[in-house]
Amino acid sequence: MTEAAVTAPAGLRLTPATVLEALDAVKDPEIPVVSVVELGIVQSVTVDGDDVTVAITPTFSGCPALHVMREEIEACVLALGARQVTVDIVLDPPWTSDRIAPAARERMKAIGLAPPPPAARRAFAIDLELLPRADAPSEAPPACPFCNAMETELENAFGPTICRALYYCHACQQPFEQFKAL
């Protein structure tokens, strides 16, 4: 586990709330300023005596960091005193970028990673074949996380990980990544 290791206080009673609070110390391996709780991938926590089940939903299917998150979640909950920890992957309901906590969005921006826009700013246009409609408005480019300018343009929809896209800011001339909206 990372530097955010959890040590169980004497007499700590395992409850979903205490487990969730401890899981806030488990950081996303690809965005180390954001916890798995703040990212919104923790769907539920169930406690049955000393056994704990944590259901998580990946941000993107095939996320390469998923196995690391599972291991760190398990280690964190075991450190709380759980006898057994099960980390289940659930895909329903699917994860959405609207689950990212506001404070996490600000920390993403502080490290130069543009957070995804909230649903109100996104334009969804999906027809029966799951293809964009020709008459649908395109999504506005993100504000630059460095200078806040809107003069940004998509350089590549495929960033260093499947959950990011590459942009360029014409105002400050900085390249940056944006966490993709879902």
C-alpha positions as CSV (number, residue, x, y, z in Angstrom):
1,M,0.0,0.0,0.0
2,T,1.1,3.6,-0.6
3,E,2.1,6.2,2.0
4,A,-1.6,6.5,2.9
5,A,-1.6,3.2,4.9
6,V,-4.3,3.0,7.5
7,T,-3.8,1.8,11.0
8,A,-6.9,0.8,12.9
9,P,-7.5,2.7,16.1
10,A,-8.0,0.5,19.2
11,G,-11.7,-0.4,19.5
12,L,-12.6,0.7,16.0
13,R,-16.0,-0.8,15.0
14,L,-16.2,-1.8,11.3
15,T,-19.1,0.0,9.7
16,P,-19.7,1.1,6.1
17,A,-18.9,4.6,7.2
18,T,-15.6,3.8,8.9
19,V,-14.5,1.7,5.9
20,L,-15.5,4.5,3.4
21,E,-13.6,7.1,5.5
22,A,-10.5,4.9,5.5
23,L,-10.8,4.3,1.7
24,D,-10.5,8.0,1.2
25,A,-6.7,7.4,1.9
26,V,-6.5,5.1,-1.2
27,K,-5.4,7.2,-4.1
28,D,-6.0,6.6,-7.8
29,P,-2.7,5.3,-9.1
30,E,-3.0,7.4,-12.2
31,I,-4.2,10.6,-10.4
32,P,-2.4,10.4,-7.1
33,V,-4.1,13.6,-5.8
34,V,-7.5,12.0,-5.9
35,S,-8.8,9.1,-3.8
36,V,-10.9,6.2,-5.1
37,V,-13.8,7.6,-3.0
38,E,-13.5,11.1,-4.5
39,L,-13.2,9.7,-8.0
40,G,-16.6,8.0,-7.3
41,I,-15.5,4.4,-8.2
42,V,-16.6,3.0,-4.8
43,Q,-20.2,1.9,-5.3
44,S,-20.9,0.4,-2.0
45,V,-19.5,-1.0,1.2
46,T,-21.1,-3.9,3.1
47,V,-19.9,-5.1,6.5
48,D,-20.9,-8.5,7.9
49,G,-19.2,-8.9,11.2
50,D,-15.5,-8.9,10.4
51,D,-16.0,-9.5,6.7
52,V,-16.1,-6.5,4.3
53,T,-17.2,-6.3,0.7
54,V,-16.4,-3.2,-1.4
55,A,-18.0,-2.9,-4.7
56,I,-16.1,-0.7,-7.2
57,T,-16.8,0.5,-10.7
58,P,-13.9,1.3,-13.0
59,T,-13.8,4.6,-14.7
60,F,-13.2,2.9,-18.1
61,S,-13.4,-0.8,-18.9
62,G,-10.0,-2.3,-19.2
63,C,-8.5,0.3,-16.8
64,P,-4.9,-0.8,-16.3
65,A,-4.9,0.6,-12.7
66,L,-7.8,-1.5,-11.6
67,H,-5.7,-4.4,-10.1
68,V,-3.6,-1.9,-8.1
69,M,-6.8,-0.2,-6.8
70,R,-8.2,-3.6,-5.7
71,E,-5.0,-4.5,-3.9
72,E,-4.8,-1.2,-2.1
73,I,-8.5,-1.2,-1.1
74,E,-8.0,-4.7,0.3
75,A,-4.9,-3.8,2.2
76,C,-6.6,-0.6,3.6
77,V,-9.6,-2.5,4.9
78,L,-7.5,-5.3,6.3
79,A,-5.5,-2.7,8.2
80,L,-8.8,-1.6,9.8
81,G,-9.2,-5.0,11.3
82,A,-11.3,-6.9,8.8
83,R,-10.9,-10.6,8.7
84,Q,-11.7,-10.9,5.1
85,V,-12.1,-8.4,2.3
86,T,-13.7,-8.9,-1.0
87,V,-13.4,-6.3,-3.7
88,D,-16.1,-6.8,-6.4
89,I,-16.1,-5.1,-9.8
90,V,-19.6,-4.0,-10.7
91,L,-20.5,-2.4,-14.0
92,D,-24.1,-1.5,-13.3
93,P,-24.8,1.3,-12.8
94,P,-21.8,2.4,-15.0
95,W,-19.4,4.9,-13.7
96,T,-19.9,8.5,-14.9
97,S,-17.5,11.4,-14.6
98,D,-20.2,13.3,-12.7
99,R,-19.3,11.2,-9.7
100,I,-16.0,13.0,-9.3
101,A,-16.2,15.2,-6.2
102,P,-15.8,19.0,-6.6
103,A,-12.6,19.1,-4.5
104,A,-11.1,16.3,-6.6
105,R,-11.8,18.3,-9.7
106,E,-9.9,21.3,-8.3
107,R,-6.9,19.1,-7.3
108,M,-6.9,17.6,-10.8
109,K,-6.8,21.1,-12.3
110,A,-4.0,22.0,-9.8
111,I,-1.7,19.3,-11.3
112,G,-2.5,20.4,-14.9
113,L,-5.2,17.7,-15.6
114,A,-8.4,19.3,-16.9
115,P,-11.3,17.7,-15.2
116,P,-14.3,16.6,-17.3
117,P,-17.1,19.0,-17.6
118,P,-20.3,18.4,-15.6
119,A,-23.2,16.8,-17.4
120,A,-24.9,20.2,-17.8
121,R,-22.1,21.3,-20.1
122,R,-21.9,18.1,-22.1
123,A,-23.9,17.5,-25.2
124,F,-25.0,13.9,-25.6
125,A,-26.2,12.7,-28.9
126,I,-26.7,9.0,-29.2
127,D,-29.0,7.3,-31.7
128,L,-30.1,3.7,-31.8
129,E,-26.8,2.6,-33.3
130,L,-24.9,4.5,-30.6
131,L,-23.4,6.9,-33.2
132,P,-23.3,10.7,-32.9
133,R,-26.1,12.5,-34.7
134,A,-24.9,14.9,-37.4
135,D,-27.1,17.7,-36.0
136,A,-25.8,17.4,-32.4
137,P,-23.6,20.2,-31.1
138,S,-20.0,19.1,-30.3
139,E,-18.6,19.3,-26.8
140,A,-16.8,22.6,-26.1
141,P,-13.1,22.3,-25.5
142,P,-12.0,22.5,-21.8
143,A,-10.5,25.5,-20.2
144,C,-6.7,25.3,-19.8
145,P,-5.9,24.1,-16.3
146,F,-2.8,26.3,-16.3
147,C,-4.2,29.7,-17.4
148,N,-7.9,29.1,-17.5
149,A,-8.1,30.3,-21.1
150,M,-10.7,28.8,-23.4
151,E,-8.5,29.0,-26.5
152,T,-7.8,25.3,-26.4
153,E,-7.9,22.6,-29.0
154,L,-7.9,18.8,-29.1
155,E,-4.6,17.5,-30.3
156,N,-5.3,13.8,-29.8
157,A,-8.3,12.0,-28.4
158,F,-6.0,9.2,-27.3
159,G,-3.8,10.3,-24.4
160,P,-1.3,8.3,-22.3
161,T,-4.2,6.4,-20.7
162,I,-7.6,5.4,-22.1
163,C,-9.3,7.9,-19.7
164,R,-7.4,11.0,-21.0
165,A,-7.2,13.2,-24.2
166,L,-4.5,15.6,-25.2
167,Y,-5.1,19.3,-25.7
168,Y,-3.1,22.4,-26.5
169,C,-3.7,25.9,-25.1
170,H,-3.0,28.7,-27.6
171,A,-3.0,31.3,-24.8
172,C,-0.2,30.0,-22.6
173,Q,1.2,27.5,-25.2
174,Q,1.0,24.6,-22.8
175,P,-0.1,21.1,-23.7
176,F,-2.3,19.4,-21.2
177,E,-4.5,16.4,-20.6
178,Q,-8.2,16.2,-19.9
179,F,-9.9,13.4,-18.1
180,K,-12.5,12.2,-20.5
181,A,-16.2,12.8,-19.7
182,L,-18.5,9.8,-19.5
